[in-house]
Amino acid sequence: MKSIIRFRGFNGQEAWRGLVERLLAGLQDLASISQAEVVLEKQAEAKPPFRVGVSLAIPGPDIHASVAGHTLQAAILKAIESVKRQILGRNLKRAARHKSRKHGGPVAIPWSGNRVAQRA
């Protein structure tokens, strides 16, 4: 997975970059993520001041989340939780669709043991 982490409005520390990369790596088990783009932003005049945007490139439509928090850590955790819920929801939807196709075919009639005369 290629990850792009950008900081806006403040100087980012390696600790924040490491936290984001560890949390994104945990999502790899749920979906095949080819690229992750994360923007960590501090807006002094906004309330709450921290905003985190996440965009994940996965098979099918990409997943996006944008959340705000009073601390940077809270905003990061909310954003990761939001994309995790989206991935799990998509996986459940796919599994339900697969299950309905599997059972939506012709109805099988149990064999009674009697042979039916074959046509010549």
N, C-alpha and C positions, 0 to 999 in steps of 0.2 A: 504494500500500500504506500502510495506517495502521499505525504502529508505536507500541507502548506499552512503555516501558522503566522498570522500577521497581528501586530500590535498597533493600536491607534490611540493617541492621546496620552500615552505614557511609555516609558522604557520597559520592555518586557524582560523578565528575569528567566533564566534557564529553568528555574523551579516550575514556573507556569507552563513552559513548553513541555517539560517532562511529564507534568500531571496530565496535560491534554493528550500527549502521545500514549501514555499508559491507558487512559480511559478509552481512547479510540482503538487501541489494540484489543481491548476486551470486547469490542463490538465485532471484531473479525470472525469470531465464532458464530455469530448470528447471520452474517451476510458477507458476501465476497465484495469487499470495498476496494475499488481500484484507486480512488483518489479521495482525500479528505481535505477540505479547505475550512479553516477556522479563523475567525476575526475576533480578537479580544479588544474591546474599545472602552475607554473611560471618557465620559462626557460630564465635565464639572458642573454644568448648569442644569443637567437633567436629574430627575429623581425617579427611580434609583439610578445611580451614576454609572454602573457597569452594564455593558451590553455584550452578549456573545452571539455570534452567528456561525452556524455550522452547515456545511453543504457536503453531502456524501455522494460520490459517483458509484452506483451499484447497478447490477443488471436490472433493466426496467427503468422506470422513472427515478430520477435522483431524489434524495431525501434532504429536506431543508428544515432548519429550526433557527429561530431568533428569539432570545429571551433576555430579560434584564434582571439585575439583582443588586442588592445593597452592598455586597462584597463580590469580588471577582471570583472567588472560589464557589460561592453560591450560584452565580450565573453560569459558570462552567458546568457544574453538576446538573443544574436544571436543563441546560442545552443537551448534554449527553443523555440524560434521562428521556428527554423529548424524542430524540432520534431513535433511541432504543425502543421506546413504545411504538414508534412508527414502523420500525423493522419487524418487531414481533407481531404487530397487527397485520402487516403484509404477509408474513409467514403463515399466520393462522388463516387468513383469507385464502391463500394459495392451497393450504392443506384441506380446507373445507371444500374448495372447488374441485380438487382432485378426488376427494372422497365422494362427492356427489356424482361425478362422472363415472366413478367405479361402480356405484350402485344404481346408476340411472339407465343401465342397459336392459336388454330383454330379461324377462323373469324366467328363471329356470324352474322347470317342473320336475319334481322328484321322480326317479325311475321306479316303476312298480314291479319290475321283474318280468312283466309280460312282453313278449316280442310282438312287434307290429309286422304284419305281412309286408314284405318288400315288393315294390312294383317291378314288373319285368319289362 
